[in-house]
Amino acid sequence: MEEDQLLKSLLESNPNDTEESQPYDFSKNPNWFKRTFSYMETGSLRGSILTLSANTIGAGLLSLPFAVKMAGLVPGVLMLVLGGWVFSFFYKVLIKAHDHSGVYSYVGLVQNFLGETWRRGVELSFVFGGVGVLCAFQALSGHYLLQLFFKSGILYSDYEWWRVVIMSFASLFVLSPLCIPKQLTSLRYTSSICIFAIFYITVILIIQLPDYTREVTPEVSFFRVNSSMVHAFTLCVFASDGTLAIPFIYQELQRRCYTRMCKVIDRSVVMNLSFYILLAVVGYLSLGENTPSLITDRKYLWEGTDWFMLVAEFLIAFALLFSIPLRIAPLRTGLDQMVYGVHSAKQGWVFYTATYVGLYLSTGIAILVPEAIKYFIFIGGILIVPIAFIIPSLFYLQLEKSYLKRILVMSMSVVLGATGIYSAVTTFFK
């Protein structure tokens, strides 16, 4: 804290200081210096950009190389770009809605524009979305824990039996005590480990790409037209979702205005897209048609153990496992408020029942349906569609006067929604 105050004092001009007392007169170019080296306070432009970027980066990105495989190299990249543009557009619709209403929460916007019934529907979507995220995290953490045990030689056989045992043990004896509300604050930084692990994986893929292409020439498809393109579309487009972070970031933004927030959105989207495309393309070019649904499951072409990827799997397993209690918190709070209202003291039976029913239910579903990619597609196709597209489109109808623009936006929303729902249903229940 003292260092922060010292840095801030250095950035403030003092009229009583003489030229000799200053090691360098940064006042000659104060804007450049402050933009480049100043402390990133809450609500600063750079801080807001990084916050929005961090809220869109998650374990689902590990399926992007597989999405490019399903669609082909060129369509896959174009789908990623389309996803960034679509979410950028709807983010800006939300900003206009915030400015119009003076309300800086997503649920508050829904109630203000669409009424109480829609607000209840959104809260229900949050609950189902929370369950879906829990299932995805449980399935992924179980998968990576099992990979660690088998690749390191601790376990040798009965993969499915050990998967059930490990996931059940983790749920009962590790996650159950961590889900107590007082324990959550100590876990709030675990999600950053997952982000670091994904960046680490990308670096590994880039460094090892020449070795993979020399060892086995991958079969690469530049264009592909088949039913799998729908699933690739869902994975690529919804990779850019950070809708629920927008109200909080905009509320905290210093010198809050539409133009300034558009800078945050555009720069964050461009930064994330650059990383997404790099991860997806390099991952696909390394293995071609042998690209697995999770790039961490790639085939190691040499003898021995891929220790670099094993470290990444350990980091992801650790981060996902200890992020599960954090994901339960908004789920149980939502259920508690639906029953007792927004002023609930969070001490009722619903609050604690939701905690452990949500935990053990998601454990059971993840054991029965272990394929993590199904959860990514399901969450994107079913749960993100109304929150990210349908409802912002209804806001747009009330904010925009141009009849043609309203038709175009609603048509785009319907197409995106129908594609996502079709992909989710056909993937999860096939």
C-alpha positions as CSV (number, residue, x, y, z in Angstrom):
1,M,0.0,0.0,0.0
2,E,2.9,2.4,0.8
3,E,4.4,1.7,-2.6
4,D,1.1,2.5,-4.3
5,Q,0.9,5.8,-2.5
6,L,4.5,6.6,-3.4
7,L,3.9,5.9,-7.0
8,K,0.8,8.1,-7.0
9,S,2.7,10.9,-5.4
10,L,5.4,10.7,-8.1
11,L,2.7,11.1,-10.7
12,E,1.2,14.2,-9.1
13,S,2.9,17.5,-9.9
14,N,4.0,19.6,-7.0
15,P,4.4,23.4,-7.7
16,N,6.8,23.8,-4.8
17,D,9.4,21.3,-6.3
18,T,12.4,22.8,-8.0
19,E,13.8,21.5,-11.2
20,E,16.9,20.3,-9.4
21,S,14.9,18.2,-7.0
22,Q,13.4,16.2,-9.8
23,P,15.4,13.3,-11.4
24,Y,13.5,13.8,-14.6
25,D,10.8,16.2,-15.6
26,F,8.0,13.8,-16.8
27,S,5.6,16.8,-17.1
28,K,7.0,17.3,-20.6
29,N,5.0,14.2,-21.6
30,P,2.7,13.4,-18.7
31,N,0.0,11.6,-20.6
32,W,2.4,9.0,-22.1
33,F,4.0,8.4,-18.7
34,K,0.8,8.0,-16.9
35,R,-0.7,5.7,-19.5
36,T,2.4,3.5,-19.6
37,F,3.6,3.3,-16.0
38,S,0.8,4.5,-13.7
39,Y,-0.8,2.2,-11.2
40,M,-3.9,0.5,-12.6
41,E,-6.6,1.6,-10.2
42,T,-10.1,0.1,-10.1
43,G,-12.0,1.5,-13.0
44,S,-9.0,2.7,-15.0
45,L,-9.1,2.1,-18.7
46,R,-6.3,-0.5,-18.7
47,G,-7.7,-2.2,-15.7
48,S,-11.2,-2.4,-17.2
49,I,-9.7,-3.9,-20.4
50,L,-7.9,-6.6,-18.5
51,T,-10.9,-7.3,-16.3
52,L,-13.1,-7.9,-19.3
53,S,-10.5,-10.0,-21.0
54,A,-10.0,-12.2,-17.9
55,N,-13.8,-12.7,-17.7
56,T,-13.9,-14.2,-21.1
57,I,-10.9,-16.5,-20.8
58,G,-11.7,-20.0,-19.5
59,A,-11.2,-23.7,-19.8
60,G,-13.5,-23.8,-22.8
61,L,-10.7,-22.3,-24.9
62,L,-9.0,-25.7,-24.8
63,S,-11.6,-26.9,-27.3
64,L,-10.9,-24.2,-29.9
65,P,-8.3,-26.3,-31.9
66,F,-11.0,-29.0,-32.1
67,A,-13.5,-26.5,-33.3
68,V,-11.2,-25.4,-36.1
69,K,-10.7,-29.1,-37.0
70,M,-14.5,-29.5,-37.3
71,A,-15.0,-26.4,-39.5
72,G,-11.7,-26.2,-41.4
73,L,-8.9,-23.6,-40.9
74,V,-10.4,-20.7,-42.7
75,P,-14.1,-21.0,-41.5
76,G,-12.8,-21.6,-38.0
77,V,-10.9,-18.4,-37.9
78,L,-13.8,-16.5,-39.5
79,M,-16.1,-17.9,-36.8
80,L,-13.9,-16.6,-34.0
81,V,-13.8,-13.2,-35.6
82,L,-17.6,-13.2,-36.0
83,G,-18.0,-14.2,-32.4
84,G,-15.8,-11.2,-31.3
85,W,-17.8,-8.8,-33.5
86,V,-21.2,-10.1,-32.3
87,F,-20.4,-9.9,-28.6
88,S,-18.8,-6.4,-29.1
89,F,-22.0,-5.2,-30.7
90,F,-24.3,-6.6,-28.0
91,Y,-22.0,-5.3,-25.2
92,K,-22.5,-1.8,-26.7
93,V,-26.2,-2.3,-26.7
94,L,-26.0,-3.1,-23.0
95,I,-24.0,0.1,-22.4
96,K,-26.7,2.2,-24.1
97,A,-29.3,0.4,-22.0
98,H,-27.4,1.3,-18.8
99,D,-27.1,4.9,-19.8
100,H,-30.7,5.1,-20.8
101,S,-32.0,3.6,-17.5
102,G,-29.3,4.6,-15.0
103,V,-29.3,1.0,-13.8
104,Y,-26.0,-0.8,-13.6
105,S,-26.9,-4.5,-13.1
106,Y,-28.0,-7.0,-15.6
107,V,-31.1,-8.1,-13.6
108,G,-31.9,-4.5,-12.9
109,L,-31.9,-3.8,-16.7
110,V,-34.2,-6.7,-17.4
111,Q,-36.7,-5.5,-14.8
112,N,-36.5,-1.9,-16.0
113,F,-37.0,-2.7,-19.7
114,L,-39.0,-5.9,-19.7
115,G,-40.7,-6.3,-16.3
116,E,-40.8,-8.6,-13.3
117,T,-41.7,-11.8,-15.2
118,W,-38.6,-11.5,-17.4
119,R,-36.5,-10.8,-14.4
120,R,-37.6,-14.0,-12.8
121,G,-36.8,-15.9,-16.1
122,V,-33.3,-14.4,-16.1
123,E,-32.7,-15.5,-12.5
124,L,-33.8,-19.0,-13.5
125,S,-31.4,-18.9,-16.4
126,F,-28.6,-17.9,-14.0
127,V,-29.5,-20.9,-11.8
128,F,-29.4,-23.4,-14.7
129,G,-26.3,-21.8,-16.1
130,G,-24.6,-22.2,-12.7
131,V,-25.5,-25.9,-12.6
132,G,-24.1,-26.2,-16.2
133,V,-20.8,-24.5,-15.2
134,L,-20.5,-26.7,-12.1
135,C,-20.9,-29.8,-14.2
136,A,-18.3,-28.6,-16.7
137,F,-15.8,-27.8,-13.9
138,Q,-16.4,-31.2,-12.2
139,A,-16.0,-33.1,-15.4
140,L,-12.9,-31.3,-16.4
141,S,-11.2,-31.4,-13.0
142,G,-12.0,-35.2,-12.7
143,H,-10.6,-35.7,-16.2
144,Y,-7.3,-33.9,-15.5
145,L,-6.9,-35.5,-12.1
146,L,-7.2,-38.9,-13.7
147,Q,-4.8,-37.9,-16.4
148,L,-2.2,-37.0,-13.8
149,F,-2.5,-40.3,-12.0
150,F,-2.3,-42.4,-15.1
151,K,0.4,-40.5,-17.0
152,S,2.6,-40.3,-13.9
153,G,2.3,-44.1,-13.5
154,I,0.4,-44.1,-10.2
155,L,-2.6,-45.9,-11.7
156,Y,-2.5,-48.4,-14.6
157,S,-6.0,-49.8,-15.2
158,D,-9.8,-49.5,-14.5
159,Y,-10.0,-46.0,-15.8
160,E,-13.7,-45.6,-15.4
161,W,-13.8,-47.1,-11.9
162,W,-11.1,-44.8,-10.7
163,R,-12.8,-41.8,-12.3
164,V,-15.9,-42.4,-10.2
165,V,-13.8,-42.9,-7.1
166,I,-11.6,-39.8,-7.5
167,M,-14.5,-37.5,-8.4
168,S,-16.7,-38.8,-5.5
169,F,-13.8,-38.5,-3.0
170,A,-13.0,-34.9,-4.2
171,S,-16.6,-33.9,-3.9
172,L,-17.2,-35.4,-0.4
173,F,-13.9,-34.7,1.3
174,V,-12.3,-31.8,-0.5
175,L,-15.1,-29.6,-1.9
176,S,-17.7,-30.1,0.8
177,P,-15.8,-28.3,3.5
178,L,-14.6,-25.6,1.1
179,C,-18.1,-24.7,0.1
180,I,-18.7,-23.2,3.6
181,P,-19.2,-19.4,2.9
182,K,-16.4,-18.3,5.3
183,Q,-13.9,-20.4,3.2
184,L,-14.6,-18.7,-0.1
185,T,-12.5,-15.6,0.3
186,S,-9.3,-17.6,0.4
187,L,-10.1,-19.2,-3.0
188,R,-10.9,-16.0,-4.9
189,Y,-7.6,-16.0,-6.9
190,T,-7.7,-19.6,-8.1
191,S,-9.3,-18.8,-11.4
192,S,-6.2,-16.8,-12.3
193,I,-4.2,-20.1,-12.2
194,C,-6.4,-21.5,-14.9
195,I,-5.8,-18.4,-17.1
196,F,-2.1,-18.7,-16.5
197,A,-2.3,-22.5,-17.5
198,I,-4.0,-21.7,-20.8
199,F,-1.4,-19.1,-21.7
200,Y,1.3,-21.7,-20.7
201,I,-0.3,-24.3,-22.9
202,T,-0.3,-21.8,-25.9
203,V,3.4,-21.2,-25.4
204,I,4.1,-24.9,-25.4
205,L,2.1,-25.4,-28.6
206,I,4.0,-22.6,-30.3
207,I,7.4,-23.9,-29.2
208,Q,6.7,-27.5,-30.1
209,L,4.9,-26.8,-33.4
210,P,8.0,-27.3,-35.6
211,D,8.9,-30.6,-33.9
212,Y,5.3,-31.9,-34.4
213,T,5.2,-31.0,-38.0
214,R,8.6,-32.5,-38.7
215,E,7.7,-35.8,-36.9
216,V,4.4,-36.3,-38.6
217,T,3.0,-34.1,-41.4
218,P,-0.5,-33.2,-40.2
219,E,-3.4,-33.5,-42.5
220,V,-4.9,-30.0,-42.5
221,S,-8.3,-29.0,-44.0
222,F,-8.8,-25.4,-45.0
223,F,-12.5,-25.7,-45.8
224,R,-15.1,-28.1,-44.6
225,V,-18.8,-28.3,-45.1
226,N,-20.7,-30.8,-42.9
227,S,-23.0,-30.9,-39.9
228,S,-20.0,-30.5,-37.5
229,M,-19.7,-26.9,-38.6
230,V,-22.7,-26.1,-36.4
231,H,-20.9,-27.3,-33.3
232,A,-17.7,-25.5,-34.3
233,F,-19.8,-22.4,-34.7
234,T,-21.1,-22.6,-31.2
235,L,-17.7,-23.2,-29.7
236,C,-16.0,-20.4,-31.6
237,V,-18.7,-17.7,-31.3
238,F,-19.5,-18.2,-27.6
239,A,-15.8,-18.2,-26.7
240,S,-16.0,-14.4,-26.6
241,D,-18.8,-14.3,-24.0
242,G,-18.3,-12.0,-21.0
243,T,-21.8,-10.5,-20.9
244,L,-22.3,-10.6,-17.2
245,A,-19.1,-8.7,-16.5
246,I,-20.1,-5.7,-18.5
247,P,-22.5,-4.0,-15.9
248,F,-19.9,-4.3,-13.1
249,I,-17.0,-3.0,-15.3
250,Y,-19.1,-0.1,-16.6
251,Q,-20.3,0.8,-13.1
252,E,-16.7,1.0,-11.9
253,L,-15.2,2.8,-14.9
254,Q,-13.6,6.1,-14.2
255,R,-15.1,9.0,-16.2
256,R,-17.9,6.7,-17.2
257,C,-19.3,7.3,-20.7
258,Y,-20.3,5.3,-23.7
259,T,-17.3,6.3,-25.8
260,R,-14.8,5.4,-23.1
261,M,-16.5,2.0,-22.5
262,C,-16.4,1.3,-26.2
263,K,-12.6,1.6,-26.1
264,V,-12.6,-1.0,-23.3
265,I,-14.8,-3.3,-25.3
266,D,-13.0,-3.0,-28.6
267,R,-9.5,-3.3,-27.2
268,S,-10.4,-6.3,-25.0
269,V,-12.1,-8.1,-27.9
270,V,-9.1,-7.5,-30.2
271,M,-6.7,-8.7,-27.6
272,N,-8.6,-11.8,-26.8
273,L,-9.3,-12.6,-30.4
274,S,-5.6,-12.5,-31.2
275,F,-4.9,-15.0,-28.4
276,Y,-7.9,-17.2,-29.4
277,I,-6.8,-17.4,-33.0
278,L,-3.2,-18.2,-32.1
279,L,-4.3,-21.0,-29.7
280,A,-6.8,-22.5,-32.2
281,V,-4.6,-22.3,-35.3
282,V,-1.3,-23.5,-33.7
283,G,-3.1,-26.3,-31.8
284,Y,-4.8,-27.5,-35.0
285,L,-1.7,-27.2,-37.2
286,S,0.3,-29.4,-34.7
287,L,-2.0,-32.4,-35.1
288,G,-4.4,-31.7,-38.0
289,E,-7.1,-34.4,-38.2
290,N,-5.8,-36.0,-35.0
291,T,-6.7,-32.9,-32.9
292,P,-8.6,-34.1,-29.8
293,S,-11.6,-32.4,-28.2
294,L,-9.3,-31.0,-25.6
295,I,-5.9,-29.9,-26.9
296,T,-4.3,-31.1,-23.6
297,D,-5.2,-34.7,-24.6
298,R,-3.0,-34.5,-27.8
299,K,-1.0,-37.5,-28.7
300,Y,2.7,-37.3,-27.5
301,L,4.8,-38.3,-30.5
302,W,7.9,-39.4,-28.6
303,E,8.7,-42.0,-26.0
304,G,8.2,-41.1,-22.4
305,T,5.9,-38.6,-20.7
306,D,4.9,-35.2,-21.9
307,W,5.9,-33.4,-18.7
308,F,5.3,-29.9,-20.1
309,M,1.7,-30.7,-20.7
310,L,1.4,-32.7,-17.5
311,V,2.3,-29.6,-15.6
312,A,-0.4,-27.7,-17.5
313,E,-2.9,-30.4,-16.6
314,F,-2.0,-30.2,-13.0
315,L,-2.4,-26.4,-12.9
316,I,-5.8,-26.7,-14.6
317,A,-7.0,-29.5,-12.4
318,F,-6.0,-27.5,-9.3
319,A,-7.6,-24.3,-10.5
320,L,-10.9,-25.9,-11.6
321,L,-11.2,-28.0,-8.5
322,F,-10.8,-25.1,-6.1
323,S,-12.9,-22.8,-8.3
324,I,-16.0,-25.0,-7.9
325,P,-16.9,-23.6,-4.5
326,L,-16.7,-20.1,-6.0
327,R,-19.1,-21.2,-8.7
328,I,-21.5,-22.6,-6.2
329,A,-21.8,-19.2,-4.3
330,P,-23.8,-17.3,-7.0
331,L,-26.0,-20.4,-7.6
332,R,-27.1,-20.7,-4.0
333,T,-27.4,-16.9,-3.6
334,G,-29.7,-16.8,-6.6
335,L,-31.9,-19.7,-5.3
336,D,-32.0,-18.1,-1.8
337,Q,-33.1,-14.8,-3.3
338,M,-35.7,-16.4,-5.5
339,V,-37.3,-17.9,-2.4
340,Y,-36.7,-15.2,0.3
341,G,-36.2,-12.1,-1.8
342,V,-33.2,-9.9,-2.5
343,H,-32.9,-8.9,1.2
344,S,-32.4,-12.5,2.4
345,A,-30.0,-12.9,5.3
346,K,-28.6,-16.0,3.6
347,Q,-29.1,-18.2,6.7
348,G,-32.2,-20.1,5.6
349,W,-32.4,-23.8,4.7
350,V,-32.5,-23.0,1.0
351,F,-29.1,-21.4,1.1
352,Y,-27.3,-24.4,2.6
353,T,-29.5,-27.0,0.8
354,A,-28.7,-25.4,-2.5
355,T,-25.0,-25.5,-1.7
356,Y,-24.7,-29.3,-1.2
357,V,-27.5,-30.3,-3.6
358,G,-25.8,-28.3,-6.3
359,L,-22.4,-29.8,-5.5
360,Y,-23.5,-33.4,-5.4
361,L,-25.9,-33.1,-8.3
362,S,-23.3,-31.7,-10.5
363,T,-20.9,-34.4,-9.4
364,G,-23.4,-37.1,-10.3
365,I,-24.1,-35.5,-13.7
366,A,-20.4,-35.1,-14.5
367,I,-19.8,-38.8,-13.6
368,L,-22.6,-39.9,-16.0
369,V,-21.6,-37.5,-18.8
370,P,-17.8,-37.0,-18.6
371,E,-17.3,-35.3,-22.0
372,A,-16.5,-31.7,-21.1
373,I,-17.0,-30.4,-24.6
374,K,-20.7,-31.3,-24.3
375,Y,-21.0,-28.9,-21.4
376,F,-19.2,-26.1,-23.3
377,I,-21.6,-26.5,-26.3
378,F,-24.7,-26.9,-24.0
379,I,-23.8,-23.8,-21.9
380,G,-23.1,-21.8,-25.0
381,G,-26.1,-22.9,-27.0
382,I,-28.8,-23.0,-24.4
383,L,-27.8,-20.7,-21.5
384,I,-25.8,-17.9,-23.1
385,V,-28.2,-17.4,-26.0
386,P,-31.0,-15.6,-24.0
387,I,-28.7,-13.6,-21.8
388,A,-26.2,-12.6,-24.5
389,F,-28.4,-12.2,-27.5
390,I,-32.2,-12.4,-27.0
391,I,-32.6,-10.0,-24.1
392,P,-30.1,-7.4,-25.4
393,S,-32.0,-7.5,-28.7
394,L,-35.2,-6.7,-26.9
395,F,-33.4,-3.8,-25.3
396,Y,-32.3,-2.7,-28.7
397,L,-35.9,-2.7,-30.0
398,Q,-36.7,0.0,-27.3
399,L,-33.6,2.0,-27.9
400,E,-33.3,2.1,-31.6
401,K,-35.7,4.1,-33.8
402,S,-34.7,2.7,-37.2
403,Y,-37.1,0.0,-38.3
404,L,-34.6,-1.6,-40.6
405,K,-31.9,-1.8,-37.9
406,R,-34.3,-3.4,-35.5
407,I,-35.3,-6.1,-38.0
408,L,-31.6,-6.8,-38.8
409,V,-30.6,-7.1,-35.1
410,M,-33.6,-9.3,-34.2
411,S,-32.9,-11.5,-37.3
412,M,-29.3,-11.9,-36.3
413,S,-30.3,-12.7,-32.7
414,V,-32.8,-15.4,-33.9
415,V,-30.3,-17.0,-36.2
416,L,-27.6,-17.1,-33.5
417,G,-30.0,-18.4,-30.9
418,A,-31.5,-21.1,-33.2
419,T,-28.0,-22.3,-34.2
420,G,-26.8,-22.5,-30.6
421,I,-29.9,-24.3,-29.4
422,Y,-29.7,-26.8,-32.3
423,S,-26.0,-27.5,-31.6
424,A,-26.6,-27.9,-27.9
425,V,-29.5,-30.3,-28.2
426,T,-27.9,-32.5,-31.0
427,T,-24.6,-32.7,-29.1
428,F,-25.8,-33.4,-25.6
429,F,-28.5,-35.9,-26.5
430,K,-26.9,-37.8,-29.3
